Amino acid sequence: MIPYGRQSVDDDDIAAVTAVLKGDWLTQGPAVDEFEARLCELTGARHAVAFSSGTAALHAACAAAGLGPGDRVATSALTFAASAACATYVGATPVVVDVDPATWNLDPARVPADVEALVAVHYAGLPLDLATLARRPRVVIEDAAHALGARTPDGPVGNCAHSDLCCFSFHPVKVVTTGEGGAVTTNDAELAAALRRFGRHGVVPRPDLGGWAYEIAEEGHNLRLSDIAAALGTSQLAKLERFVTRRNELADRYRVLLADLPVGLPPAAPVGGRHAYHLFPVQVPARRHVYDALRADEVMVQVHYVPLYRHPRFAADPAGYPATEAVYAGLLSLPLFPDLTGDEQDRVVDVLARALEGTAA
C-alpha cells in the first residue's frame, strides 16, 4: 500500500524523544524552547510560539491579532476548514475567495477591500505572493501549513516579510512532524507575547507579588506543545532541507512521468521561489473512476480539498467560484513523501495510466 503522505522518522528522531522521556521535563520545558529557537533560525522570524496543532496556531493568531465580532476575514476557497474556522473561533466572519487558476492559491485581486484580515493559504506548498495585494488588510496571517521550507524572493516562508503572523502545521503528513503540533512565527514582540498568553490559559506571571503569583485577565486556552513532541520536531527540523529537496525531486520526476498522460499538472514555483510540495495535486478526467481504481490497487490517493463553500458550514453558490470549481473538478493528490521510492512512484504512474484508459479528457 502506498499512502498519499506519511512521516519520515529515523533513529535520530527516536533517540531525541527517548532522551526527553528519560529526563525531568515532559512538557513546558527546555525542548519547546529549543524547538521555537530552531524555527526562528530556519525562517528568519524574530519570534516563534509552538502550539498543539496547526488549527490551534491559526486560532491563536486570530486571537492575538485582536480579531473578533464584526470583523471579516478573507481566505481561500481551496483549503481545509481550519483556514476559515479560525475566524469563527473568535467570533469573526470568514469570507471565502475564489482562487487564481494560474497558482491554485487565493486570487489577490479578488480580496474584498472591506475585510479586516486575510488568512493567506499557501496551497500544496506553493507560496502566495503577498506582495501583489492591491490593499493590505489590517491583519495578514499566512496559513503555511503546507509550506515550511518553501521560499519566496523575500526569503523563507515564515519570515513574515509581508505578513503579521505565519502559521505552520506539524501533522505527520506535513513537511516535518511533531506528531500533532503547530507554531506561529512573527516579528512583533507584542503579538508573540499575546500568542503565549492565549495558548497558556491567559496566564501572566507576577513575580513582584511572589514567586508563585500570576494573573489571568483575558481568555486563554491550553494549546501547549509537549516537550516530547518538541524534541521530535527539533530532530525533524535538522532534516528539513533534505526533505524539501527530495519532495522537489519527486515532483520534478512526476512531471516527466506524467507528460504524456491526460493529466493537469500543479502550478510550479516561479523563478526566485521554491515549492515545499507538501502535496502533488493533479487534475484527472472521470475523477471518481480514477480515484476508485487507484485505491482498489492500494495507491491511496486523496482529494485536497472539497472547497469551503461546498460544506454546509460555509455554504455558498458554487457559481460564484468558477476558478475553484474548474480546479476542483478533477483534483487528485498523488503520493508524495520523502521516503517514496522511484519504484513506488513508477507504480503510482502505471496504475494511474491504466485507470485513465478509456476516460474522456
Stockholm file with secondary structure:
# STOCKHOLM 1.0

chainA/1-361         MIPYGRQSVDDDDIAAVTAVLKGDWLTQGPAVDEFEARLCELTGARHAVAFSSGTAALHAACAAAGLGPGDRVATSALTFAASAACATYVGATPVVVDVDPATWNLDPARVPADVEALVAVHYAGLPLDLATLARRPRVVIEDAAHALGARTPDGPVGNCAHSDLCCFSFHPVKVVTTGEGGAVTTNDAELAAALRRFGRHGVVPRPDLGGWAYEIAEEGHNLRLSDIAAALGTSQLAKLERFVTRRNELADRYRVLLADLPVGLPPAAPVGGRHAYHLFPVQVPARRHVYDALRADEVMVQVHYVPLYRHPRFAADPAGYPATEAVYAGLLSLPLFPDLTGDEQDRVVDVLARALEGTAA
#=GR chainA/1-361 SS CEESCCCCCCHHHHHHHHHHHTSSCSBSSHHHHHHHHHHHHHHCCSEEEEESSHHHHHHHHHHHTTCCTTCEEEEESSSCTHHHHHHHHTTCEEEEECBCTTTSSBCGGGSCTTCSEEEEECGGGCCCCGGGCSSCCSEEEEECTTCTTCEETTEETTSCSSCSEEEEECCTTSSSCCSSCEEEEESCHHHHHHHHHHHBTTEEECGGGCTTCEEECSCCCBCCCBHHHHHHHHHHHTTHHHHHHHHHHHHHHHHHHTTTSSCBCCCCCCTTCBCCCSCEEEECSSHHHHHHHHHHTTEECBCCCCCGGGSGGGCCCGGGCHHHHHHHTTEEEECCCTTCCHHHHHHHHHHHHHHHTTCCC
#=GC SS_cons         CEESCCCCCCHHHHHHHHHHHTSSCSBSSHHHHHHHHHHHHHHCCSEEEEESSHHHHHHHHHHHTTCCTTCEEEEESSSCTHHHHHHHHTTCEEEEECBCTTTSSBCGGGSCTTCSEEEEECGGGCCCCGGGCSSCCSEEEEECTTCTTCEETTEETTSCSSCSEEEEECCTTSSSCCSSCEEEEESCHHHHHHHHHHHBTTEEECGGGCTTCEEECSCCCBCCCBHHHHHHHHHHHTTHHHHHHHHHHHHHHHHHHTTTSSCBCCCCCCTTCBCCCSCEEEECSSHHHHHHHHHHTTEECBCCCCCGGGSGGGCCCGGGCHHHHHHHTTEEEECCCTTCCHHHHHHHHHHHHHHHTTCCC
//
